[in-house]
Amino acid sequence: MYVSMLDMLKRANAGNYAVMAINCFNLETARSVIRAAEKEQAPIIINLFQDHLLYHCDSQLITPIVKVLANRTDIQVALNFDHGQDVLFLKKAIDDGFSSVMVDASRFGLAGNIAMTKEIVEYAHPKGVSVEGEIGCIGGTEGAEFTKDSMYTDPFEAVQFVEKTGIDALAISIGSSHGNYPENMVPEFDFDRLKNIKNLTQMPLVLHGGSGSGEKNIIQAVKYGINKINVGCDFMNANIHALKDKLQQNPDINYYDLVDHVEQASMEIVRHYIQLSGSSNQN
């Protein structure tokens, strides 16, 4: 069934588990993620990154695809605009039928972040669309621009941000970074900061940059209050590895069979994260 993130994250918050949000960009990736969630009987969030929407599969095109897939299953499926940085694009996604959006406006400072996020909340909520906001800043691994301590979420700013915007979920920065980490590197999470933010806000919290964060970090993060975990790179890497392995085994494989194999193989990493997040059998 096609839903917003609101109810699924409220239930995750109450039940002390997390819902996985997997970055997709087309029919095949969305279908494999939903199939993996079906096998685990878990709610799932299909994330669409802004650049993918702009340059590959726009919101008017992807929305009916995900809606059809969602309404063919009994598990809860949300479609979320990930890292929306432009008001016009965010509103277009809402108008085109996205069930949730994430506002990325931390670059504007606290006042600017509050203003932009509140504008989207006021536009989205009357339409039944949930909104995720972000306080703090999450770095990326490209160019070794990892998240620094100065970019971590300030707990008291988080409270102010939540109160003044009316968001449904809060993305925080506690040590993860976007992208692929160098080999054998596992980030250190500031769990005391996480516990403090959870205690002050009592709301669904979101971890971005879940890929490569390590099983122990993921499990502990969920224990201390993370209710949504974003994973992109690990899922995309699983697709690439499955494609390479199959082509090496059979260079003359039919393209349809190749795509089908990649879909099936990529489901395993999604199931792994669902199990880590504690959302299996929580649909």
VOBA-1610 file (N, C-alpha, C; in pm, whole numbers, padded with zeros to 5 digits, always signed):
BEGIN
Met+00084-00119+00000Met+00000+00000+00000Met+00088+00125+00000Tyr+00038+00228-00061Tyr+00114+00353-00077Tyr+00079+00448+00036Val+00179+00487+00115Val+00155+00569+00233Val+00262+00677+00245Ser+00244+00770+00338Ser+00349+00865+00372Ser+00438+00802+00478Met+00545+00871+00514Met+00634+00819+00618Met+00576+00841+00757Leu+00473+00923+00769Leu+00426+00967+00900Leu+00392+00852+00992Asp+00298+00767+00951Asp+00253+00659+01039Asp+00362+00555+01060Met+00435+00519+00954Met+00537+00414+00969Met+00648+00458+01064Leu+00685+00587+01061Leu+00790+00634+01150Leu+00740+00657+01293Lys+00613+00691+01307Lys+00554+00699+01441Lys+00557+00562+01507Arg+00521+00459+01430Arg+00522+00323+01483Arg+00664+00278+01513Ala+00758+00315+01429Ala+00898+00279+01453Ala+00950+00347+01579Asn+00910+00472+01599Asn+00950+00546+01718Asn+00896+00480+01844Ala+00769+00441+01839Ala+00706+00376+01954Ala+00764+00236+01977Gly+00799+00167+01869Gly+00847+00029+01880Gly+00997+00014+01887Asn+01071+00126+01881Asn+01217+00127+01893Asn+01286+00043+01784Tyr+01244+00066+01658Tyr+01314+00008+01545Tyr+01324+00115+01437Ala+01387+00081+01326Ala+01403+00179+01217Ala+01349+00122+01087Val+01302+00212+01002Val+01255+00176+00867Val+01366+00211+00769Met+01395+00119+00678Met+01499+00144+00578Met+01447+00232+00465Ala+01531+00326+00423Ala+01503+00411+00307Ala+01615+00388+00207Ile+01583+00329+00094Ile+01684+00287-00004Ile+01676+00377-00126Asn+01790+00429-00168Asn+01793+00517-00285Asn+01774+00436-00413Cys+01672+00474-00489Cys+01638+00410-00616Cys+01633+00519-00724Phe+01620+00476-00850Phe+01611+00577-00956Phe+01531+00529-01076Asn+01477+00404-01071Asn+01400+00354-01185Asn+01310+00239-01140Leu+01240+00179-01235Leu+01151+00068-01206Leu+01225-00048-01141Glu+01338-00087-01198Glu+01408-00207-01152Glu+01457-00194-01008Thr+01517-00078-00976Thr+01568-00062-00840Thr+01453-00055-00740Ala+01347+00019-00772Ala+01233+00029-00682Ala+01167-00107-00662Arg+01154-00183-00770Arg+01088-00314-00761Arg+01168-00411-00675Ser+01300-00411-00689Ser+01380-00504-00610Ser+01377-00468-00462Val+01374-00339-00431Val+01367-00296-00292Val+01233-00337-00230Ile+01124-00315-00303Ile+00992-00351-00251Ile+00980-00503-00236Arg+01035-00578-00330Arg+01032-00724-00319Arg+01109-00772-00197Ala+01222-00709-00170Ala+01301-00745-00052Ala+01222-00718+00076Ala+01155-00604+00079Ala+01074-00569+00196Ala+00956-00666+00214Glu+00899-00710+00102Glu+00791-00809+00108Glu+00839-00937+00175Lys+00957-00982+00138Lys+01011-01105+00197Lys+01034-01090+00347Glu+01064-00969+00391Glu+01087-00944+00533Glu+00961-00896+00604Gln+00853-00875+00528Gln+00729-00819+00584Gln+00759-00692+00663Ala+00831-00602+00596Ala+00875-00478+00659Ala+00824-00358+00581Pro+00793-00249+00649Pro+00764-00124+00577Pro+00891-00077+00509Ile+00878+00000+00402Ile+00997+00041+00326Ile+00974+00180+00266Ile+01085+00252+00251Ile+01081+00386+00191Ile+01167+00386+00065Ile+01109+00427-00047Ile+01182+00443-00171Ile+01231+00587-00176Asn+01362+00606-00172Asn+01423+00739-00174Asn+01462+00776-00317Leu+01431+00897-00357Leu+01476+00951-00486Leu+01559+01076-00461Phe+01688+01067-00490Phe+01780+01178-00471Phe+01752+01287-00574Gln+01768+01414-00534Gln+01731+01524-00623Gln+01798+01516-00759Asp+01928+01489-00765Asp+01997+01483-00895Asp+01940+01375-00985His+01899+01261-00925His+01841+01152-01004His+01706+01195-01062Leu+01631+01271-00983Leu+01503+01322-01032Leu+01521+01421-01145Leu+01624+01504-01135Leu+01644+01608-01235Leu+01702+01555-01365Tyr+01790+01456-01354Tyr+01866+01415-01472Tyr+01836+01274-01522His+01752+01199-01450His+01726+01063-01497His+01578+01028-01500Cys+01510+01046-01388Cys+01369+01001-01379Cys+01291+01101-01297Asp+01220+01191-01363Asp+01154+01301-01292Asp+01036+01252-01209Ser+00988+01338-01121Ser+00884+01300-01025Ser+00752+01262-01093Gln+00721+01323-01204Gln+00597+01290-01275Gln+00603+01149-01334Leu+00724+01104-01368Leu+00742+00972-01427Leu+00752+00862-01323Ile+00830+00885-01217Ile+00855+00779-01119Ile+00738+00755-01025Thr+00659+00859-00997Thr+00552+00844-00899Thr+00451+00736-00935Pro+00394+00736-01056Pro+00297+00630-01087Pro+00359+00491-01086Ile+00487+00479-01120Ile+00554+00349-01116Ile+00557+00296-00973Val+00602+00380-00880Val+00611+00336-00741Val+00472+00314-00682Lys+00376+00398-00719Lys+00240+00381-00669Lys+00182+00247-00710Val+00201+00209-00835Val+00149+00080-00883Val+00215-00035-00808Leu+00348-00029-00794Leu+00420-00134-00721Leu+00371-00141-00576Ala+00353-00024-00514Ala+00310-00019-00374Ala+00170-00075-00356Asn+00081-00043-00447Asn-00059-00085-00433Asn-00080-00230-00475Arg+00025-00295-00523Arg+00018-00438-00553Arg+00065-00524-00435Thr+00106-00460-00327Thr+00157-00534-00212Thr+00084-00491-00085Asp+00093-00574+00019Asp+00027-00537+00145Asp+00124-00469+00241Ile+00250-00453+00203Ile+00342-00382+00290Ile+00330-00232+00267Gln+00368-00153+00367Gln+00363-00008+00354Gln+00484+00040+00274Val+00457+00122+00172Val+00562+00177+00086Val+00545+00328+00077Ala+00649+00402+00112Ala+00649+00547+00098Ala+00747+00586-00013Leu+00716+00695-00080Leu+00805+00751-00183Leu+00852+00886-00133Asn+00983+00897-00111Asn+01039+01015-00046Asn+01140+01086-00137Phe+01124+01219-00147Phe+01219+01304-00219Phe+01337+01327-00125Asp+01451+01269-00157Asp+01568+01273-00069Asp+01657+01393-00101His+01690+01471+00002His+01776+01588-00010His+01723+01690-00111Gly+01597+01725-00095Gly+01540+01832-00177Gly+01597+01966-00136Gln+01665+02031-00228Gln+01734+02157-00196Gln+01669+02279-00259Asp+01564+02259-00335Asp+01501+02368-00406Asp+01351+02364-00381Val+01294+02476-00338Val+01152+02482-00304Val+01064+02441-00421Leu+01098+02486-00541Leu+01015+02454-00657Leu+01015+02304-00687Phe+01131+02240-00676Phe+01139+02096-00701Phe+01064+02018-00593Leu+01076+02063-00468Leu+01006+01996-00359Leu+00854+02006-00378Lys+00805+02123-00413Lys+00662+02141-00434Lys+00612+02062-00555Lys+00695+02054-00659Lys+00656+01977-00777Lys+00644+01829-00741Ala+00738+01777-00663Ala+00730+01637-00621Ala+00603+01611-00542Ile+00568+01702-00453Ile+00444+01690-00376Ile+00324+01692-00470Asp+00322+01785-00563Asp+00211+01795-00658Asp+00201+01672-00748Asp+00316+01612-00779Asp+00318+01494-00866Asp+00283+01365-00793Gly+00268+01373-00660Gly+00220+01258-00586Gly+00317+01191-00491Phe+00436+01247-00471Phe+00526+01190-00370Phe+00454+01190-00236Ser+00473+01086-00156Ser+00404+01079-00028Ser+00485+01143+00085Ser+00614+01171+00059Ser+00700+01232+00160Ser+00812+01309+00092Val+00865+01409+00162Val+00980+01483+00111Val+01076+01512+00225Met+01204+01524+00189Met+01307+01561+00286Met+01367+01694+00241Val+01361+01793+00329Val+01412+01927+00298Val+01557+01937+00344Asp+01647+01967+00253Asp+01789+01984+00284Asp+01822+02132+00271Ala+01813+02203+00384Ala+01836+02348+00382Ala+01933+02391+00491Ser+02013+02297+00542Ser+02104+02330+00651Ser+02213+02428+00609Arg+02236+02439+00478Arg+02338+02532+00429Arg+02298+02678+00449Phe+02172+02704+00478Phe+02123+02840+00494Phe+02135+02892+00637Gly+02194+02813+00727Gly+02198+02853+00866Gly+02066+02822+00934Leu+02061+02833+01065Leu+01942+02790+01139Leu+01817+02865+01097Ala+01825+02999+01090Ala+01706+03077+01055Ala+01657+03046+00914Gly+01749+03037+00818Gly+01711+03006+00681Gly+01659+02865+00667Asn+01718+02773+00740Asn+01674+02634+00739Asn+01532+02623+00793Ile+01506+02692+00902Ile+01371+02691+00960Ile+01270+02749+00862Ala+01304+02860+00799Ala+01210+02927+00709Ala+01173+02839+00590Met+01274+02780+00525Met+01247+02698+00407Met+01173+02570+00445Thr+01215+02507+00553Thr+01152+02382+00595Thr+01007+02406+00635Lys+00982+02514+00707Lys+00845+02547+00748Lys+00756+02573+00627Glu+00810+02639+00526Glu+00733+02665+00404Glu+00688+02534+00339Ile+00777+02436+00335Ile+00742+02308+00275Ile+00644+02231+00363Val+00662+02237+00494Val+00568+02171+00586Val+00427+02226+00564Glu+00415+02357+00554Glu+00283+02419+00537Glu+00222+02386+00402Tyr+00306+02356+00303Tyr+00256+02318+00171Tyr+00221+02169+00167Ala+00299+02087+00237Ala+00285+01942+00230Ala+00175+01886+00319His+00167+01931+00442His+00075+01870+00538His-00071+01873+00494Pro-00123+01982+00437Pro-00263+01979+00391Pro-00289+01876+00282Lys-00182+01832+00216Lys-00195+01733+00109Lys-00167+01591+00158Gly-00146+01577+00290Gly-00121+01445+00347Gly+00020+01394+00325Val+00113+01485+00296Val+00252+01449+00269Val+00337+01477+00391Ser+00418+01381+00433Ser+00505+01400+00550Ser+00634+01469+00509Val+00698+01534+00608Val+00819+01612+00581Val+00929+01576+00680Glu+01046+01550+00625Glu+01167+01529+00704Glu+01255+01653+00690Gly+01306+01702+00802Gly+01398+01814+00800Gly+01535+01770+00847Glu+01632+01858+00828Glu+01770+01823+00867Glu+01831+01937+00948Ile+01892+01903+01059Ile+01965+02002+01138Ile+02105+01945+01163Gly+02208+02027+01138Gly+02343+01976+01133Gly+02377+01951+00988Cys+02497+01908+00961Cys+02539+01888+00822Cys+02615+01758+00808Ile+02583+01682+00705Ile+02646+01553+00680Ile+02739+01564+00561Gly+02866+01533+00583Gly+02965+01544+00477Gly+02960+01427+00381Gly+03057+01424+00291Gly+03067+01317+00193Gly+03208+01262+00189Thr+03223+01140+00140Thr+03354+01077+00137Thr+03436+01118+00015Glu+03370+01172-00088Glu+03444+01215-00206Glu+03533+01334-00171Gly+03660+01322-00204Gly+03755+01427-00169Gly+03786+01426-00020Ala+03752+01315+00048Ala+03777+01299+00191Ala+03715+01411+00274Glu+03600+01463+00230Glu+03530+01568+00304Glu+03430+01504+00401Phe+03484+01430+00497Phe+03401+01359+00592Phe+03333+01456+00689Thr+03228+01407+00753Thr+03160+01488+00853Thr+03256+01519+00968Lys+03264+01645+01004Lys+03351+01688+01114Lys+03267+01720+01237Asp+03335+01723+01353Asp+03264+01750+01478Asp+03184+01879+01472Ser+03239+01979+01405Ser+03171+02109+01397Ser+03042+02101+01315Met+03025+01992+01239Met+02906+01975+01156Met+02798+01895+01227Tyr+02830+01843+01346Tyr+02734+01760+01418Tyr+02613+01843+01464Thr+02502+01777+01483Thr+02379+01844+01525Thr+02389+01893+01669Asp+02353+02019+01689Asp+02344+02075+01823Asp+02208+02037+01881Pro+02204+01966+01993Pro+02076+01918+02048Pro+01975+02029+02074Phe+02020+02144+02122Phe+01926+02251+02156Phe+01876+02322+02030Glu+01960+02330+01927Glu+01913+02381+01799Glu+01811+02286+01739Ala+01832+02156+01763Ala+01738+02056+01712Ala+01599+02078+01770Val+01592+02105+01900Val+01463+02129+01965Val+01396+02253+01905Gln+01471+02360+01890Gln+01418+02484+01832Gln+01369+02460+01690Phe+01446+02386+01614Phe+01412+02357+01475Phe+01282+02278+01465Val+01268+02175+01547Val+01147+02093+01547Val+01025+02175+01586Glu+01038+02254+01690Glu+00924+02332+01738Glu+00878+02437+01638Lys+00972+02496+01566Lys+00936+02606+01476Lys+00897+02561+01335Thr+00926+02436+01299Thr+00895+02390+01163Thr+00775+02296+01157Gly+00753+02217+01261Gly+00643+02120+01259Gly+00672+01997+01175Ile+00800+01964+01157Ile+00838+01847+01077Ile+00792+01717+01142Asp+00792+01609+01062Asp+00750+01478+01108Asp+00868+01388+01144Ala+00985+01417+01091Ala+01105+01338+01119Ala+01225+01431+01109Leu+01329+01400+01187Leu+01446+01487+01194Leu+01572+01411+01160Ala+01640+01454+01052Ala+01769+01397+01015Ala+01877+01468+01095Ile+01964+01389+01159Ile+02068+01447+01243Ile+02206+01400+01199Ser+02307+01474+01241Ser+02446+01443+01207Ser+02518+01398+01333Ile+02562+01271+01336Ile+02631+01217+01453Ile+02761+01145+01415Gly+02806+01159+01290Gly+02933+01098+01253Gly+02936+01022+01122Ser+02820+00995+01062Ser+02818+00926+00932Ser+02844+01026+00821Ser+02884+00975+00704Ser+02908+01058+00586Ser+02846+00991+00464His+02811+01071+00364His+02758+01015+00240His+02871+00956+00156Gly+02840+00849+00084Gly+02938+00793-00009Gly+03004+00667+00043Asn+03101+00616-00034Asn+03174+00496+00001Asn+03295+00531+00089Tyr+03303+00470+00206Tyr+03419+00492+00291Tyr+03541+00420+00235Pro+03661+00468+00268Pro+03781+00394+00228Pro+03779+00253+00288Glu+03847+00161+00223Glu+03846+00022+00267Glu+03889+00010+00414Asn+03815-00068+00489Asn+03842-00098+00631Asn+03814+00021+00725Met+03760+00129+00674Met+03726+00241+00761Met+03580+00230+00806Val+03559+00242+00936Val+03425+00245+00993Val+03414+00374+01075Pro+03314+00458+01049Pro+03303+00586+01121Pro+03271+00565+01269Glu+03307+00665+01349Glu+03271+00663+01491Glu+03146+00749+01510Phe+03047+00694+01574Phe+02922+00765+01599Phe+02924+00827+01738Asp+02867+00946+01751Asp+02853+01013+01879Asp+02718+00972+01939Phe+02718+00859+02010Phe+02593+00806+02063Phe+02538+00891+02179Asp+02625+00956+02254Asp+02577+01043+02360Asp+02495+01159+02302Arg+02542+01211+02190Arg+02468+01319+02122Arg+02332+01267+02073Leu+02333+01149+02015Leu+02209+01087+01968Leu+02110+01070+02084Lys+02155+01016+02194Lys+02066+00994+02309Lys+02011+01126+02362Asn+02094+01228+02362Asn+02052+01360+02409Asn+01944+01418+02319Ile+01965+01410+02188Ile+01867+01462+02093Ile+01735+01387+02104Lys+01744+01256+02118Lys+01622+01175+02131Lys+01546+01213+02257Asn+01618+01228+02365Asn+01556+01263+02492Asn+01486+01398+02485Leu+01546+01493+02413Leu+01491+01628+02404Leu+01375+01638+02306Thr+01379+01562+02197Thr+01277+01575+02093Thr+01167+01469+02099Gln+01203+01348+02141Gln+01107+01236+02149Gln+01038+01210+02016Met+01108+01235+01905Met+01046+01219+01774Met+01127+01125+01686Pro+01072+01080+01572Pro+01148+00995+01481Pro+01274+01065+01432Leu+01389+00999+01450Leu+01518+01053+01407Leu+01571+00972+01289Val+01647+01041+01202Val+01691+00981+01076Val+01844+00981+01068Leu+01899+00867+01025Leu+02042+00855+01000Leu+02066+00855+00850His+02139+00954+00801His+02181+00955+00661His+02321+00895+00651Gly+02356+00845+00533Gly+02487+00786+00515Gly+02502+00653+00587Gly+02399+00569+00580Gly+02404+00440+00649Gly+02500+00341+00586Ser+02526+00354+00457Ser+02615+00260+00387Ser+02753+00258+00450Gly+02803+00139+00479Gly+02938+00125+00531Gly+02957+00170+00674Ser+02849+00200+00745Ser+02861+00250+00881Ser+02893+00142+00983Gly+02880+00015+00942Gly+02912-00095+01032Gly+02789-00146+01107Glu+02782-00277+01121Glu+02665-00337+01184Glu+02646-00290+01328Lys+02756-00283+01403Lys+02745-00242+01544Lys+02690-00100+01556Asn+02740-00010+01471Asn+02690+00128+01473Asn+02542+00135+01440Ile+02500+00059+01340Ile+02359+00060+01299Ile+02272+00009+01413Ile+02309-00103+01472Ile+02230-00162+01580Ile+02222-00067+01700Gln+02336-00007+01736Gln+02337+00087+01849Gln+02256+00212+01818Ala+02266+00260+01696Ala+02192+00380+01657Ala+02042+00357+01670Val+01996+00241+01627Val+01855+00206+01640Val+01816+00196+01787Lys+01901+00134+01866Lys+01875+00119+02009Lys+01854+00254+02077Tyr+01931+00354+02033Tyr+01926+00485+02099Tyr+01835+00586+02030Gly+01757+00542+01930Gly+01653+00631+01882Gly+01646+00664+01735Ile+01731+00603+01651Ile+01718+00624+01507Ile+01602+00541+01455Asn+01513+00604+01375Asn+01393+00536+01325Asn+01383+00529+01173Lys+01479+00589+01104Lys+01486+00580+00958Lys+01634+00580+00921Ile+01673+00487+00835Ile+01813+00476+00795Ile+01822+00481+00644Asn+01897+00579+00593Asn+01916+00593+00449Asn+02037+00513+00402Val+02016+00434+00298Val+02125+00357+00236Val+02116+00374+00085Gly+02224+00419+00026Gly+02230+00434-00120Gly+02346+00356-00178Cys+02468+00389-00137Cys+02588+00331-00198Cys+02593+00179-00188Asp+02562+00123-00071Asp+02570-00022-00057Asp+02472-00093-00150Phe+02356-00035-00171Phe+02259-00094-00263Phe+02307-00082-00408Met+02356+00036-00445Met+02407+00055-00581Met+02527-00035-00607Asn+02615-00049-00506Asn+02731-00136-00521Asn+02690-00281-00541Ala+02585-00322-00470Ala+02536-00460-00485Ala+02486-00484-00627Asn+02420-00385-00685Asn+02375-00396-00824Asn+02493-00409-00920Ile+02596-00326-00897Ile+02714-00328-00984Ile+02786-00463-00974His+02805-00510-00852His+02877-00637-00833His+02802-00754-00896Ala+02669-00753-00882Ala+02588-00860-00942Ala+02599-00857-01094Leu+02598-00737-01150Leu+02609-00723-01295Leu+02745-00772-01345Lys+02852-00730-01279Lys+02987-00769-01319Lys+03007-00920-01308Asp+02961-00976-01197Asp+02978-01121-01177Asp+02905-01202-01282Lys+02783-01160-01314Lys+02705-01235-01411Lys+02765-01224-01551Leu+02812-01106-01588Leu+02874-01088-01719Leu+03005-01167-01730Gln+03076-01177-01618Gln+03198-01256-01620Gln+03167-01405-01639Gln+03060-01450-01575Gln+03018-01589-01589Gln+02963-01618-01729Asn+02888-01521-01783Asn+02822-01542-01912Asn+02818-01411-01990Pro+02925-01381-02063Pro+02932-01254-02138Pro+02823-01239-02243Asp+02765-01349-02290Asp+02664-01344-02395Asp+02521-01352-02341Ile+02503-01327-02214Ile+02371-01338-02153Ile+02273-01239-02217Asn+02149-01282-02226Asn+02042-01196-02274Asn+02023-01080-02176Tyr+02000-00960-02230Tyr+01992-00841-02145Tyr+01879-00854-02043Tyr+01764-00907-02084Tyr+01652-00925-01992Tyr+01693-01013-01875Asp+01758-01125-01905Asp+01801-01216-01799Asp+01905-01151-01708Leu+01989-01067-01766Leu+02089-00997-01687Leu+02022-00903-01586Val+01927-00824-01635Val+01857-00730-01547Val+01782-00804-01438Asp+01716-00913-01475Asp+01642-00992-01377Asp+01735-01047-01270His+01852-01095-01311His+01950-01147-01215His+01995-01037-01118Val+02024-00920-01172Val+02070-00810-01088Val+01963-00771-00986Glu+01839-00766-01030Glu+01730-00735-00937Glu+01726-00837-00823Gln+01731-00964-00858Gln+01723-01068-00756Gln+01841-01061-00660Ala+01961-01042-00714Ala+02081-01042-00631Ala+02087-00920-00538Ser+02040-00805-00588Ser+02049-00683-00508Ser+01953-00683-00391Met+01855-00771-00391Met+01759-00777-00282Met+01825-00817-00151Glu+01935-00893-00159Glu+01995-00948-00037Glu+02051-00839+00054Ile+02112-00736-00002Ile+02167-00629+00083Ile+02054-00551+00149Val+01942-00535+00079Val+01827-00466+00137Val+01771-00547+00254Arg+01759-00677+00235Arg+01709-00763+00342Arg+01803-00760+00462His+01932-00755+00436His+02031-00749+00544His+02010-00623+00629Tyr+01992-00510+00563Tyr+01973-00385+00637Tyr+01838-00384+00709Ile+01736-00440+00649Ile+01606-00447+00715Ile+01619-00528+00845Gln+01691-00637+00838Gln+01711-00719+00959Gln+01791-00643+01065Leu+01894-00569+01024Leu+01972-00490+01118Leu+01887-00381+01184Ser+01796-00323+01105Ser+01715-00211+01154Ser+01604-00253+01250Gly+01578-00384+01254Gly+01472-00434+01343Gly+01333-00422+01287Ser+01319-00392+01156Ser+01186-00370+01099Ser+01124-00494+01034Ser+01195-00605+01036Ser+01134-00729+00985Ser+01008-00761+01064Asn+00903-00800+00993Asn+00774-00836+01053Asn+00709-00720+01130Gln+00742-00597+01090Gln+00681-00481+01154Gln+00583-00410+01062Asn+00548-00473+00950Asn+00455-00407+00857Asn+00316-00397+00918
//
